[in-house]
Amino acid sequence: MTISMPSHEVTPRYPDSRDILNKLRFLPGEGQIWLGEQRMLLMQLHTMATFRHEIIRTLGLKRAKSFFLRLGYHSGLKDAELARAVRGQEMSVEDGFLTGPQLHSLRGLVKVIPLALEIDPSRGHFYGEFEWQDSYEVAISEQLESSLGEPVCWMQLGYACAYSSQFLGQEIQYREVECRGRGDARCRIIGRPAHEWEDHATFAEHFREDPLIDELYELQSRIAYLEDDIARHKGDEHYRPIGQSPAFLGALDLIDRAARSEVPILLLGETGTGKEILAHRAHQQSDRAEGPFVAVNCAAIPPDLIESELFGVEKGAYTGAVQSRAGRFERADGGTLFLDELAELSPRAQAALLRALQEKQIERVGGQRSYTIDVRIVAATHGDLMERVQDGRFRADLFYRLNAYPVVIPPLRDRRDDIPLLAEHFLERFECHYHVKTLGFSDQAMALLRAHGWPGNIRELQNLIERGVILAGDGNSVSEQALFGQHPGHKAGQTLSESGHIGQASETGSDDLLSSLCDQVLEAEVSLDALEQALLEKAYREAGHNVSAAARRLGMSRAALDYRLKKRCML
C-alpha cells in the first residue's frame, strides 16, 4: 500500500483568532456560556478525571476507549460546522481547517502545535501532523491511572478524526504516534485519508457502539417494533400524544378516564394544541378502537353543505347530487366521530346534530327514511361556547349535552418542558420525509424554541421544524436562523478581551463608541482620507500583514481590502 508523505517541510501558521473569540459569550446571570450556537461548560479537571476512571472501571479499557473516542467525535462534528460558518467562505482551505485546532485550544483541552499540513481537495490528498502540548487527558491519566502502555488522548483523537472528515468531506483518520501518557517525550498525531492506513477498518470500529450498547439498542428496537405494532392495531402512530408536563398529563388522564364510557367529550383549547390527536387517543382507549375514527372540521365546510357532509345526501336532493352518498355519521358507525371547530355549525346543523345525539338516528338530506347510528361524539372548539350560547348563536340544549365532560387542553406555552420532546418528534418525522439526516438542533436553536411564545401552539412548532429541516439539509445542525429566519437577537453577555479577561459586551453594538469616535475625529479636524489610511495601516500591521484577517477586523471582504491596499501602494 502506498502511503502519501509530506512533500516539503512547511510549518503552518494559525490565522488571527479574534473572529472566534468574538463568538464566545458569557452570561453569568443566566448560567450559560456560548460559542456560536453551541452551549459550553466550564468543568474542573478533577471531575473529568473521576468520570474517566469510573467509565474505565465500569466498561473496561477497550469499551472505555471507544466511548471517549466517540465522545470526541461528536464534538468534532459540531466544530467543523462552526468552522465552515466562521471562516469557510473567506479563507484558504488550510487556514479554515486550522479553526478546529484553535477551537480545541480555546476550550483549554490542549495546546495544538501544527507541524505540517497539506490539503489538496481536487485529488483527495491530506497530510496533517500536530503536536499536543499539556493535554488534559494526559494530566487526568497521571492523576488516577497507572501507565496503560498505550496512547491515552482518546477524546482528542476522536475529535481530530471527526473534525477533519466533516470539514473536508472525506474520511480522515489520525494515529497518536507518540504520547506522554505512555512515557514518550511528547504527544504527536498524524492524519491521512482512511484508506492510507492499513488498519483503517479496525480503527473505524471504535466509532460504532460496542456490543453492550448494540445489544441494548437491539432490545429497544424490538420493544419499539412491538409498541408500533400495538399502535397500528389501535390506530395510526401519527396520533400518538407526546408530552410529560403536569398540565398535559392531567388533560390526558381526564381523557383516559372517560374513554371507555359513552359520554360525549368536549375538548377546549386554542388552535393548534393537538385536539384531534387527543380525540384519537380517546378513540384508541375506548371499546370502539376497532371501529372507524372519522374527523370533520366544521369550519372548513361551507354552511350550506355541512348537513350533507354530516348526515349524507340522497340522489336528486339538490343540483349536483347525482347519486346518494353516506355522510360522516354513517361512516363513523360503530366508532368515533370527531367534530372540530364545533362552534361554527349552522343553526340547522345544530338542530340535526341534537336529534342525532338524542335519538341515535339521522336522515340524509333529501331523504325520507331514518338510519340508526351508533356513534360516540368527541367535539372540540377554540372559542367560548358559553358566550355563543348567551348571544343566541349556539343552542343551549346542544351545549349542555356536549359539555357533559369538558377537558381543557393547555397551550404549548404552558407546557414548555414538552417542547424538546415535540421538537425531536417532528425532527425525526421530517428527516424521514425529506430523506435527510441532520446533526440535530443547535443548543441556541433549542433554547429559542423553549423561549418562544408559540401563539400557533404545536401546529406552529411543527411548521417551524419542517422549515428548519429543509433549510439545514443533510449533515448540518438545525440552527436558529434555519428555524426563525433572521436572528431574533441574543443577550450580549460578556466576552473575552485581547488579554484573555472577561469583559462586558455591548447590548446594542458599538453605537456609543462610534458616536464618541466621530466627535473626536471632527474636533481634531482629521480628514476622511487620513482616517481611512490610518485604519488600513493599523489593521494590516496588527494582522501580521494577513489580508483576510485584516479584512475581518475591518468588516469588509478580502477583495475590497485588497483593492484599497493596492490603491494606496501598501501591497
N, C-alpha and C positions, 0 to 999 in steps of 0.2 A: 504494500500500500504506500502511495506517495503522500508524504507529509509536507505541506507548504511551510516554508520558513520565512522569516522577515528578510526582505531583500536588502535592507540597509538599516543602519542604526540611526534612528531619529527619536529623540526624546520628546514626546507630546507635551504641550503646554495647555493648561486649563484656560478657557475663556473667563472673562470677568464674571464673578458670581453675584453681582448686585441684583440682577434680574431675578435670580432665585430667591435671594433674601427678601426681596420686595413681596414675594408670595407668602411669606411667613407672617402670621398674625397671632398675637397673644390676646386672649380675652379672659383675664383672671376673674373678672366678676361673673362670667358665665361658666367658669371651669372648663375652658376649651382652648386648644391650640390648633391652628390650621396651617397647612402648607398647600396652597392652591385650594383644591376641593377635597383634600384629604385631611381628616381629623387625626392629629398626632397625640402622642403621650410622652410624658417625661416619667421615667421609672428608674428606681435605684438599681445599680448593677447587682447588688446582693440578691435582690428579688429575682432577677433573671437567672442568677446562678442557682438559687434554690429550685426554681421552676425546671431548669435543665436537668439538675440532679434527680428531681422527682420523676421526670419523664424517662430518664435512663433506667432508673430502678423499676419503674412500672412496666415499660415496654421492652426493655433490653436494649443493648447497644445498637444493633442493626436497625431495629424499628425506630429507635430514637433518632438516629442519624437521618433516616428517610423523613421523619416527621419534621425536623428542623430544616432540612433541605427544601421541603415543600412550603414551610412557613416563609422562608426567604424568597422562594419562587413567587408566591402571591404578591409579596411586597415589590418585587422587581417588575411584575406586570403593570402595577399601578404607576410606578415611577417612569416606566417607558412612555406611558400615555401622557404623563405630566411633562416629560422632556420634549415630546413632539409638540405639545401645545405651547411651551415656553420658547423653544428655540428651533423647532423643526423647519420653519419657513425662511429663516433669515441667517442661518449659519451653514458652514460646510458640514457634511455628514460626520466628519471626525469631531469637530467642535461640539456639534449637537449631541453626539454619542457620549462625550465626556460629562454631560449633565448627570448621568447616573452615578459615577464615582463622586461627583461633587455633592449630590444629594445624600449619598451614603456617609460621606464625611460630615455633612451638616448635622446629621442626626446623632453624631457622637459615637457611631459604631466602630469606626476605624478611619485612619488616615490613609487614603489611597494615593500611591505614587505611580503615575503611568510611566512605564519603561519603554514600551514600544506599542505602536498602534498602526495597523494597515487595514483599510477598508476599501474594497472595490466592488460595489453592488452589481456592476454590469457583468462581472464574471463570478460572482458569489464568493469572492475571496475575503477572508478576515483573519487577522492575527492580532491578538492583544496580549500584552504582558504587563502585569501590575504587581507592585509590592504593597503589602498591607502592613502598616505600622500601628502599634498599640491596638491590636484587635481586641474588642471586648470579649470575644469568645475565648481567646487565649487567656485573658485575665480571669474569667469565671472558671475556666478549666483548671487553672492553677489554684483557685480558691477551694474547690470542692471535689476535684477528681485527681486520682493518681494518673500517671502517664498512660495514655491509651495506645501508644505505639503507632499512631496514625494521625493525619491532619485533623484538627478539631474545629475549623472555621466552617461549619456546615451551613448555617443560615446565610452567611455571606456568600458562600459558593452557589447556593440555590438562587440567591438574588442576582448574581452576576449572569448565570445561565438564562434566567427568565428575562432580565432587562435587555440583554444583548439580542436574544431571539426575537422578542417583541419589537424592539426598536428597529432591527434590521430586516425583519420579515423572513428569517431563515433560522433553522435550529443551530444554536451555538452552544457548545459545551466547554466548561473550564475544568482544569485539574489543579489542585493545590500541590505543586511540586515540592515546595518547602513550607514548613510550618514550625513556629516556635513552640507550639503545643506538644510536639513530639521530640523536641530537643534541637531543632535546626536553628541556625543563626537568625533567620528571618522568615516571614511568611510571603510567599510569591506564588502567583497563579498565572496560568497560560490558557488562553481561549482560542479555539479554532472551530470551524464548521463541524458538526457532529460526526459526519461520515469520515473525517480525517483521524478520528480516534478509533483504535481497533476495538475497544470495549464499549463503544457508544451505546449499543443496545442494552448491555448490562447496567451501565450507568443510568440510562433513562428509566430503568425500573424503579429507581429511588423516588421518582416523581409520580408514581402511581401508588394508590393506597396499599398498605401492606395487608397480608392475609386476614389479620384480625378485623381490620376496618372493612375489607371486602366482604367478609362473612356477615358483618352487621348490616352492611348495605344490601346484601342479598336477602337477608331476613326482612329488612324494611321493605324491599321491593315486593316480596311475597305478600306481606301484610297489606301494602298499598294496593296490590292487584286484587286481593280478596275484598278490601273495602270498596274498591271501584266496582267490583262485580256485584256486591250488595247494592251499591248505589244505582247501578244500571237496572236492577230489578225493582228498585223503589222509585227511580226517577232519574232524570238527566243529572249528571255530575255538575253540569253548568249551574245548577240551582243550589249548590251546597253553600249554606251560610257560613261566613268567616268572621270570627271575632272572639275576643276574650275579655273585653271590658265589662265591668259590672252592669252598666246601663244596657248593653246589648244582650248580655246573658240573661238579664231579668226579663226582657221582652221575649227572648227565645223560650224561656221557661214557661211564660204565660201561654205561648202558642202550643208548646208541647203538652201542657196540662189539658188544653181544650181540644187537642187534635182528635182524640178518639170519641168525642161527643159529636152531636149533630148541631150544636148551637152555631149560629152564624158568627163569624169573626169579623170585626171591623178594625182594620189597620189604619192608624192615624199617624201621619208624619209628612215631612217635607218631601218635595220632589227629589227623586234620585237616591232615597235612603235604602232602596232594595226591598220594597214591599212585595214585589212579585216573587222574589226568592223566598221570602218568609211565608208567603201564601203557598208556595210549592212545598215548603217544609211542613206546613200543616197537613197538606195532602199526603206527603210521604209517611208521616207518622200516624195517619188515620187508618181505619179499616177499609178505606176506599183506595188504598195505594195501588192496587192492581187495576183500578179503573182509570178513565181518562182525566187529565187535567187540562182544562180549557181556559185560556185567559182572553179577556176582551178589554180594550182601552176605550171607555165610553166617550172620552173627549176626542178621540181620533175618528169617530164615525159621525157623519152629518146627522143632525136631529131627525130628519125625515126618513132616514134609513136605519136608525138604531133599533126600532121594533122588529124589522125584518131580520136584522142581524142576530138579535137575541132569540126571537121566537120562531123564525123561519117564515117562508112565504109560499103561497100556493100559486100555481101557474095561472097567469092572467089577472093577478091581483092588481097590477098596475103596469103601465107601459114599460116594457123591458123585462118583465117577469115571464120569460118564455118557458120556464119549467119550474116545477116545485122543488124546493130545497129545504133541508133542515136548518134550524138556527143553532146558536151556541148552546142553548139549554138542552136540546135533544142530543147534540154531540157530547155533552158532558154527562149524559145519563149514566148513573152508577158511579160517578166520580165527583170532581170538584169543579165549580165554576168560579173563576176569579174576576170580579168586576172592579177594574181600576178606574180612578177618576169618577167615582160614583156620583159625585155632586153635579156632574154635567148631564145627567139623564134628563130627558124632556119630561114634562108632566104626564103625557100619555104613557111613556115608557115606565115611569114610576108606578102608575096605576096597574099596568100589566105585570110588573115585577112583584108588586104586593100580592096580587091574585095568585101568581105562581108560587109564592112562598107560603100563602095560607092554604091553598087547595092542592098544591103539588100537581097542578095541571096548567097547560099552556094551549093557546090557539095560534096557529100560523096566521100571518097577515093575509086576509082574503079568504080564509078557510072557515068551515062550519063545524068541524069536529075538534074535540079536545084530545090532547096527548098527555098521558100520565108520565110524569118525570120524577126521578129520584136523584136530586142534586143537592150537594152541600155548598152553601154560599160562603165565600170569603170575599169581602169587599174592602176597598181602600180609597182614601181621599187625602189630599193635602190641604183642602180647605176646611173651614169651620162649618160643619153641617148644622150645628145648633143655630148659628147665625142665619143660615139659609132657611131653616125651619121658621124662625121668628119673622123673617122677611117674607114668608109665604112662597119661597122658591123651591122648597123641598117638603114633601108630605111628612107630617109629624108621625102618622101611624107607621109609615115605612121606616122612618128614622128609628123609632123606638124598637121596631122589630129587628133591625140590623145592628143596633147599638147594644145588643144583649151582652156582648163580650168584646169591649174595646181594648185594643193593645196599642200603646204609643211607641213608635219606632224612633229611637234617638237619632238626631242628626250626626254627621261624621265629626263635627267639631266637638261633640260631647263624648266621643269615644276615640281620642287621639292615640291611645295605646294600640288600637286596631289598625292604624294606618300602615305601619310596616308590614303586617300580615296581608292586608289587602293589596298593597303595592307589589309585594313579591308574587302574590297570586296572579295579578294582571300581567306582571312582567313575564312570568313563565308562559302564560297563555299567548301573549303576543309574540314572544320569541318563537314559539311553536308555529304560530300562524304565519309569520313572515320569514321563517326558516333562517333565523339568525341566532347567535349566541353572544350576548353582551357580557361585560365584566360586572354586571350588577349596577346598583346605584352608587354614585359617589357619596361620601359622607355629607358633603354640603347639600347635595340634592335631597337626601333623606331628611336632613334637618329642616329644609324648607318645606318638604311635604308635610312634616309634622306641625309646622308653624302656620301653614296656610289656613285661611278661614273656611274654605270649602262651601261656598254658597250653593254649589250644584251637587254637593254630597258625593256619594260613591260613583254616580254616573260621571261627574266631573273628573274624579280621580282616574277612572277607567280611561276616559278620553285623553287625559293628560299623559298617561303612561303609554298609551298606544303611540302618541306623537313622539314621546321620548325614545321608544324602541326604534321607530322609523328613522329618526334623526341620528341616533347613536350609531346604528349599524352594527355589523359583525366585529367582535373583538375589541369594543370600546365600552367605557363606562357610560351609563345614562347620567349625564351631567345636569346641573341646574339650568343651563342655557337650553339644553335639549328639551327640558320639561316646560320651562316658563318663558322661553324666548329671551328677551333682554334681561340681563341680571337684575333682580329686584333690589340689589344693594346689600352690603354687609355692614356690620358694626366695624368701625375702624380698628378698635382694639389697640394693641401695642405691637411694635415691630422692633427689629434689630438695627442698631446704628452701625456705622462703619467700624467702631471699636468693639462691637460684639455685645454691647449693653442694650437692655430693653428700654425703649422709649415710646412715648405716646404718638400714635399715628393720627393724622388729621381726619376728622369725620367728613369734611366737605372738600377734601383735596388740599390744594395749596393756594386757595383764593386770597387769604390774608397775607401770605408770604409774597405772592405776586404783586399785590397792591403796594406793599411796603417797598419791594424792589423797584417798582415803577416810580414811586415817589423819589427814591434815592437817585435813580438814573436821570430823571428830569431835573432835579435840583442841582446835580453835578454837571448838567449840560453835556452829557455823554451822547455822541451821535449814535444812531441806529447801526451804522456800518461798523463803528468801532466796537460796539457791544457784541455784534454778531462775530466779529473777528476774535474777540477775547474768549467768547463762549466756545467757539470751534477749537481754538488752540488749546484751551484748558481741558476740554473733554477728550480730544485726540491724544494729548500728552498723558493724561491720567489713565487712559485706557491702554497705555503701553503701545501706542500707535496701531491699535487694532480698530479698523474702521467699523466693523459690525458692533463691537462693544460700545464704541463712542456713539454710534447711531442710536443704540438702545437708550443710552443715558439722555440723549437729546430728544428722544421721542419721535424720530424720523426714520425713514427707510435707509438702508445702506446705500442705495443708488443715489438718493437725494444728498446724503452727506458726502459721498464720493465726488459728486458734481461740484459741490460748494468748495471742498478742499482743493480740487484741481483748479477751480476758477481763481482761488486765492494763492495758487502756487505753493500749497502746503503739502502736496503729494509729489 
